[in-house]
Each structure stands twice: as C-alpha cells, then as structure tokens.
Amino acid sequence: MQGEQTSATLSGASIAVVSRCARTLFNFRRSLIGEAQRAGAQVVAYGSAGEGFEQRLQAAGIRFEHIPVSWRGLDPLADLTLLWTMVRMFRRSQPHVVHSFTIKPAIYGTVAAWLAKVPVRIVTITGLGHAFTTAGPLVRGVVTRLYRFALARAQIVFFQNPDDRDLFLRLRLVAPAVARLIPGSGVDLQRFAPAPLPSEARASPHFLMIARLLREKGVREFVEAAAIVKQRHPGAVFTLLGGVDSRNPSALSTQELAKLRGSAAVQWVDEVLDVRPHIAAADVMVLPSYREGLPRTLLEGAAMGRALVATDAPGCRELVIPGTTGYLVPVRDSVALARAMQHLCEHPGEISAMGQAARQMVEATYDQRVVDSICIQAYAEQRRKVR
C-alpha cells in the first residue's frame, strides 16, 4: 500500500543517502532506501566499508559506495579527506538530493553537497553522541561550530526528539525555519510483532539491554544495577547484547571490558544480525543511556510488547510513559536503575500491561512506514522548490 501511494513521487530523481558506515545503512536506512526506490528514485548509499554489511546492502538491491569516514573523534586530516572525497563523488554523480545521517556525514556530507552544488540537502540528527555527552569543552566547541556552518547549508534538518531540536535552536546551530521533528527511524511493526512473555513460565523477569559497548550507553550502570538486584532476586536474569566499538571515543576501556566479561550478574552476548529472538526471550528492555536521538532498541522492544526501563534523558523519555509503558530513572544512577528493575521483580503483573501499552504507543506513533513517507515527501517537496 505504501509503495502504491508513492509509486511516482520521485520519478527520475537521484538520491544519495549518507551515513557513518554500511552497518548503519543496512540496519537503519534500508527501509527508507527501498521506499525511495519504489517511488521511482535511483539511490546510492554512502558509508565506510569493512564490516561485511556492504555485501548485504548489495544483496538487497542497494548500490553502495565506500567513503573514508574516520571513527575517531576530531581528526582534521581524515575529515578533510572525507570532505573532498564526497565533493568529488557528488560532482561526478550529480544527485538531486543528499540526505545525511550521523555526525560526520551530517557535517561533511552536507558541506560537500553544498560545494558540489547539489540542489537539495537534508540532514537527520540521530543523536548528539560523544561530543555532547562525555567530551570536553574543546571538542564540543569545535563540533558546534562545524554544525553551525554545515546546517546553514541544509534546507531541512530533522530531529528525532524535541530536546535535541531545542538545544540546536538555543545554540543557534540551526534556523527555526528548517528544523523539523520526525519520530525517529520508526520500527517495522510486522517484523517486530508481539511475542509471549517468558516470565509467565518462570518466577523472575529477564532484563535485556541492547547497545554498543560504550560508556555513554550506560553499560557500567547496567552492570552495577544488575549486581544490586541479584542480591535480593537471584533468579532475575540480565543480558547485555552488543558489540565492542573500539574506534569510538566513548568505547569501554580494556579494564572495563574485562570487568564485564567477569561479571557474575550479567551475561554478555556479542552483536547479532537478528535481535528478535533475544527480545522474545526477555521481559523488559533496559537502556540507561546518557542521551539518544530516538533509540531503535527501545522501539523494537516496545513493538514486541516489552516493558521499558530507561534514563530520563533526551530520546529515551519520549518512549517511556512512567507507570504506563515503563519507568524512567536519572542518568548515571545505577542505584535508581536497580530500584526500578527490583520493583518489576516484585510486581511482575505490571510487566505485561506495560508491554501492551508500549506496543500500542509504537503502533500509534512510530510505524516505520510513516517515517519513511515523511522523508519521501520532503525529498519531493524540496525538488519542486529548486526546479
């Protein structure tokens, strides 16, 4: 039905979708790219290669081009190389629209598109990351200046939560006329269908956190809180699912990784292609992140009918209605996190009701097809304006 509605919306358009790497393109942008293709556009996905996801993109019928995105923080030489590589690529391919996601593509991809005279430049701020959570004032100052320069050259800047939008407006990083809200990346409601709660067949709930192993995701707080809860509820199960991201400035140290591996309270599972079996095996989704855009892991858990426990932080608080879909706790507070999870251990009847409410919330607001449609209409709207 969605494809029929947009079958000719972008006929003849050439669109570049830019993200940090092939993995994020495959996991988070594949649906949007497919929808744009069904709307008549030719789409090229740009990101760094090297993790095997470029082959998965190609198998899905998506053309992929490697760009040298540095995974380190500020890296002037590497970032200038990225900028000029994209300028050359955009001049050669001459896309009508460049839509950039994640920090470095949002900055350098947008500036490159401007230098290459791409007529339509769109950005989605998917979260503020290390620069606004754990970095010092020098890094934050440089990043804010780069954002201010780049976003002044975009016709639309999508924000996934009002906190990020308001911060960018307050810092004058974006003009009010181009700032728009979008409900995250959405979630596939059919693929992430409700699943029975396993706690109905056992005494204690299973808590699952899905995140890259970064300090800013709240990994330390989850491990500490699990150890506290296990003292009173030894039957409770805690699983952390996520891959090591050693190139990220906020990556766990060697000592922190060793502590995680040695934890008696938390089972660590490496990154997987399909998280659904792990969500189905859990009762409650947990994310003690310091700041998010709009976390896909909570959306996917909510879609499968799981109660949510998360920090009262931008991005997370949009999905957790306290007492209805789950509970919010202060950022960087493992004791408060333990208290919320312990409450659910002692009141297991709440888990099912919260999971049902979470599913209803996602159905009403975060359908992936709606999010894709917003982007498709933005492409078409801006193309009409520049013709």
Buried (B, 14 or more C-beta within 10 A) or exposed (E): EBEEEBEEBBEEBBBBBBBBBBBBBBBBBBBBBBBBBBBBBBBBBBBBBEBEBBEBBEEEEBEBBBBEBBBEBBEEEBBEBBBEBBBEBBEEBEBBBBBBBBBBBBBBBBBBBBBBEBBBBBBBBBBBBBBBBBBEEEBBEBBBEBBBBBBBBBBBBBBBBEBBBEBBBEEEBBEEEBBBEBBBBBBBBEEBEBBEBBBEEEEBBBBBBBBBBBBBBBBBBBBBBBBBBBEEBEEBBBBBBBBBBEEBBBBBEEEBBEEBEEBEBBBBBEBEEEBBEBBBEBBBBBBBBBBBBBBBBBBBBBBBBBBBBBBBBBBBBBBBBEEBBBBBBEBBBBEBBBBBBBEBBEEBEBBBEBBBBBBBBBEEBBBBBEBBBBBBBBBBEBBEEEE
